[in-house]
């Protein structure tokens, strides 16, 4: 091979390597300026992170439950009156079922119902949702961390293991999609206690 052919071959290799190294930068800038945004894969709405603190009275044994007592667990939270209409019962059902479908990971999830009035829930309802925390939070500061009073009762919320309110699920929740979100979070989360 002549010297001229070797130089041309080396120049082609150099230009090819340069193009390969510059390609990711060029592609990323192109996507940025074209405002390309990949579609989200989560079902729930991410909320601005808020640390939830406070305490309330646990109605099952009349003890004080502090939010810090739930640290180290994912918490599915709902807010409703102790009268618990059909929408309330549906939310309680979904948080129970979503926890159950997590199988061996269900021990990482707690269920919390913040009762926003002084009404004691029906005994039969308490039996159906055994293991959930039914907390009287009428005058508790906990409720002040969960959106506005009008929105509180419409959604199921998720609190992370360090006590941050981080997600809410749509008003007419799809239990299957909610369960997949929780499963994904449990899978990628390494934070325990």
N, C-alpha and C positions, 0 to 999 in steps of 0.2 A: 504494500500500500504506500502511496506517495504521501509526502508531508502535507500536501494540499488537501487530500481526501481525509486525513486524520484530523486536521484542523476543522474542516466542515462537520465531521461527525461529532467532534467534541463541542462545537458551537451549538449544534442541534440538541445534544444532551443537556447542555447548560440552559438553553432556552426552555426546554421541556421541564426541567427541574424548577426553574424560576416561575413558570406558569403554574405548576402544581403547588408551589409554596404560596403564591399570591391568590390562588383561586378561593380559598376559604374567606379571606379578607374581602375580596371583591363580592362574593356571594352574600356575605353578611351585611355589607353596606347596601347592596342592592335591595335585599329583603327589608332592611330598616327604612330606607327612603321610599319604598313602595308600600310601607306600613302593613306588611304581612304579619298577622298574628295567628298562630296556630289555635285551633279550637280547644277549649278546655275539656278535660276528661272527668272532672268532678261534677257531681249532681248538686250538692249543697252550695250555698253562697258563702264565700269567704267574707268574714267581717273584719273590721279593724280590730287588732288584738287588744283586749281589755282584761286586766287581771281582776278576777271576781273574788271579793272577800266578803266577810260577814258571817252571820250565824242565824239559825232559826231553831224552832222546837220540833224535834222528830216526834211525830204523832204516834208512832207505834209503841214507844217506851217512855215518852215524855222527857227525853234527854236533849241536851243542846248539841246540834250538829253545826260544826264550823266548816266552812268551805275548805280550809286547809286540811281537814280530816280526810278529804277525798283526793288529795294530791297523790300522784302515782297511778291514778286510774283515769281512763277516758270517761267522761260523764255525759250521758244523754239526758237532757234537761227539758222539762216542759213546765209551763206556768199556767195555772187555771184555778177556778173557784172550786171549793170543796164539793159543790153540788154536782160537778162533773157531768156536763151534757154529753150529747153523742159525739161531738167533735173532740172533746177532752178524752173520752173513752177510746176513741180511735187512735189518738196520739199515744196514750198509755199502751195500747195494744201493739202499736208499731215499735215503740222502744223496747218492749219485752221481746217481741219476735226477732228484731234486728240483733239484739244481744244473743238470743238463743242460736241463731244461725251461724254465729262466729265459732261454734264448736269448742275446741280446746282453748281458744283465745278469749272466751266469754268472761273469764275471771278478770280480765283487764278492763272491763266496762262496768260502770255503776249506772243505775237509773235514779233520777231525782225529780220528784214532782214538788214544785214550789207552790203551795196553796196560798193564793193572794187574798184570802178572807179568813174569817174565823170559823168557817163551816168545817165540821169533821166529815170526811168522806164515808160513804156507805161501807159497812163491815164486809159485805160480799165483794165489793170492789177491791178492798184491801187484800182479801184472800186471793183473788185472781192475780194480783201483782205482788205477791209475797217476795220479799227481798229488795224491793224498791224502797227508797227513802221518801216518805210522805212528810214534807216539812212545812210547818206553818211559818210563812214568811211575810205576813201582812205588813208588819212594821219593820221588817228587816232591810238593811242596806243592800242585801243581795240583789233585790229587784231593781235597784237604781243602776246596776251595771248592764242590765239586759234591755237594750233598746227602749222605745217609748212604751208607755202603759197600753196603748192601743195595739201595738204590734206583738207584745209579749205573749199573748194567749193564742196567736195564730200559728206559731212555728214550733218546731222541735229544734233545740240548740245543742251544740257540742262544745264541751269544755275539754281542753287538752290536759295531760298529766301534770303540768305545772300550774294549773289553775287559770289558764287564759281562755276566755270565751273567744272562739275562733271561727265558728261556722253555724249557719242555720239552714234548715231544710225547708223547701217550699211548703206553702200552706196546705195544699192537697197532696200530701207526700206519697211517693211511690216507694213502698217498703223494699222492693227488690233493688232499686237504684240506691236507696239509702244504705242498705246492707252492703252493697258493693263498695260504696265510698268508705264505710267503716272498715271493711276487710282490707282495703288498700292502705288505709292509714295505719292499721295495726301491723300490716306487713312491713311497711317502711319505717315505722317508729321503733327506735331502739331504746327509748326512754322509759325506764321502769323505776319507780320510787325515787 
